[in-house]
């Protein structure tokens, strides 16, 4: 097996992409069930078609020397309507054709445990050499080595490619943010993205945002990627919930400065219940 030498310093990949964003009618929808974007040779970004489920979550597939990591499994269980297993297997097969190795593993994990991020887990239950991380908070923390001190990082090693795991409760108890040292991507799930930030536990969310800002400022970051796009290109305006056609989406990628602006908004809101509108996101407290 020829080992891949993953870079010690992050290298940005390709995000020059127009994401599938649904259609005005199901009859005229010609988008694939799952959009597959090759970020770099060892990293893929997938998006579920909004015609299948309005949540249209993003998923991430990253390859190491001994195993790959699939983060999130989308919002639809049925492989007939959402062929995630088939799509992932096709990508893995192509990658292994270029990088042959035996008994290559797959870890199926999650940014958090809400239904639109774990629905496709069942498609991988009988897949050989596959570990599915139970999305329950105690199982997630055990797998990634996260303890009671949430400021202590966990990690997952894919074989020469390590991702740091940052405990990120607030939106969901089991939420984890992942930092890929090879690409500099910070994968924030539903904690941070261009859309509606739903806060279930305000003190935990506030601490998480502070933790993420400090983490991001101390490391070379290329992009901050969440799991949805819900805003329009008009500042402060989002698409209504259950929208299946979003032709005017902003980019998925955010920056460290976006994190700082969310931190400032959290401080300004101060835990007050309500809907708090900002140009690039909306906080539901």
N, C-alpha and C positions, 0 to 999 in steps of 0.2 A: 504494500500500500504506500503510495507516494503521499507524504504529508503536505498539507497546504500550510504555508507560512502566513498566517494572518497578520496584518500590519500592527505594529506597536502603537502607531499614531493613527487616529481615525481618518478614513478616506471617505469623502462624500460620494454618493452614487447619483443616479439619474432620477430626478423628480419632475422632469419635463413631460408631464402626462396630463391628459384630459380625462378625468374619471367619468365612468358611466354614471348618469344621473337620472335615469328613468325616462319615461316617455309620456306624452300627453294622453296616450291611450294604450292599453295593453295590446290591442290589435296591431298597432304600429311599432311596438317595441321590438327592436332587432338587436339589442345588446345581448352579450353572453350572460349566462346565469351568474358567472363569476368572472370578473375582470382580473387578469393576471398581469402584473407589471414587474419587470425585472429591474430591480434597483441597482444591483450589481451581480457579479457572477455567482455569489453565494447568498443573496438576499432577495426575497420576493415580497411584494405587497399585493394583497388580494382584496377586492371589494365585492360584496354581495349586490346583486341587481336590486334596485328599488322596486321593480315590478314584482319581485318575489316577496320582499318584505321591506316596508317603508323605512325601517331602521338603517338599512344599507351599511352594515358595519364593515370596517376594514379589519383585515387579519394579516398576520406577518409570519413568513416562513424563512428561517435562517439555518444555514448549513455549517456544521463544524466537521472535524475530521472523523469523529466516531458516531455522531448522531445529529439530527436536525431538531429544531424547535418550532412548533406551530403554536402561535399565540392567538387564541380564541377560535371558535368554530362556528360563528355566525348565528343567525336568528331563526333558522329553519331546520327541522330534524330530518325531513324526508329526503333521501338521496335522489328521488325521482324529480323533485322540484329544485333541489339544491345539492348538486353532485360534488360536495367538498372533498370527500375521500378520493373519488376518481381524479379530481383536479390535482390534489396534493400528490397522489401516487404518480401521475404523469410527470409532474415537475421533478419529483424525487428520481424517477427512472431516467429522465434526461440528465440530471445532475450526476447520477451514478455512472452513466455511460461515458461521461467526461472525466469522472474521478472514481474509478472502480475500487470497490472495497466490499468485504463480506460482512453479513449480519449487521448492516447499517441500521441504527436505531432512530426512533422518532419519539420525542416528548411532546405531548399535547397539553398545554397549560393555558392559563387565562389571565387577562388583565384584571378581571373580577368576575363574580359569579352570577351576574344578571342573565336572564334567559336569552337575550339577544346576543350573548357572547359564548354560550355553552350548549346551544340547542343541537349542534351537529356532533357532539361528543360520541353519541351512539354509533355513528358511522365508523368509528375507529376501534370499537370494542374488540373485534376479532382480528385486528391487524397485527401481523407478526412483528416482533421486536419493537413494540410500541408501549409506552407508559403514558397513561392519562392521569394527570394530577387532579385529584378531587378538589372542586372549588370551595369546599368548606374551609373557613379561616384557619382552623388548627392544622389541616392537611397541607394547605398552601404554605404556611409558615414552616412546617416541618420539612417539606421538600426543598425549599429554598434557603433553609437555615436562618430564618428570621425569628428572633426571640421577643421577650417582653420589652426590651429597649428598642424602640422603633427607629432610633437613630443609627443603630448598628446594621450594616448592610448584609444582605444575603447574596447568593450568586448561583449561577448554573453554568457548568462547563460542558461545551459541546465537542470538546476535543481540540484544544488550541485556540478556541474562540470562547471567551468568557463574557457573560452578561451579568452585570450587577443588578440585584433586586432590591428595590427601595419600598419598604412598607408605606402604603398610601391610603389608609382608611379615611372615611369622611363621606365619600359617595357610596361606598360599600365596604363592609368590614374586611373582606378578603382582598381588597384592591392592592395591586402591586404595580409599580412603575419599573420598567426595565431599561437599562443603559447598555447598549452594545458597544464594547470598546473598539471593535474593528471598524465600525461605520460612524460612530459618534451619534447614533440615533437614540433619542430618549422617547420611549414608548409609554405614553401616559394613560392609555385606556379612555375611560369616561371621566377621569379626574380633570383633565385639561384637553380641550379640543375647541374648534371654532363652532360653538353651539351653545346649548342650554346645559349649564353646569348644575346638576341637581345635588343638593347637599342634604344628606340624611343625618349627619352628626356634625354640627358646626364646629365645636372645639377640635375634633379630630381633623376636619377639613382644613381649618386654619393652620394647624400644626403641619399637616401634610404639604400645603403650599409653601410654607416657610422652609420645610425640609427640602423640597424640590428646587427651590431657588438657590439655596446654599449648595446643594449637590451640583446643580448645573453650572453655577459660577466657578466651581473649583475644577471643572473638567472641560476638555475640548468637545464642544457639541456642534453637530452639523445641522440637525433638525429636531424639532419636537413634533412627534406624530401621535395624535389621538386616534380614536376609533370611529368617529362620525364627522360629517359636515352637516350643520343645521342652519348656519347663517347664510344670508344672501350677500351679494357684493355691496349692498347698501348698508352703511354703518348702523349698527343697532337693530337691524331688521332680520328676523329669522323666518324660515319657512314654517308654516303651521304644522303641528304634530300630525302624523300620518300622511304627509305629503309624499307622493310617489314620482314627482317630476320636479327636478331642481336644476333648471338650465343655467342659473346665475350663481353658482357656488364660488366661494373664495377658495384659495388653495388649502389643502389639508395641513401642510407644514406650518408650524409656528416656530418661535425663537425664544431665547432666554428673555428677551425684552417682553415678550408676551407673558411669560411667567411672572415677571416683575409687575406687570400691569394687573394681572389677576391678584397677586399679593396685595397691591395697593387697593384694589377694589374690595377685597376681603376685609382689610383694615377699615375702609370707609363704611362698609355695610355694618360691621360690628355685631353680626349675629341677628340683626333685625329681620323678622320674617317678611317675606314678600318676594316680588319679582324685580330684580335690579338689572336694568339694561345698560350695557356698555357697548362701544362700537364693534368689538370683535367677539363678544360673548355675552351671555345673559346668565346671571346667577339666580337660581331658585333656592331661597333659604327657608 
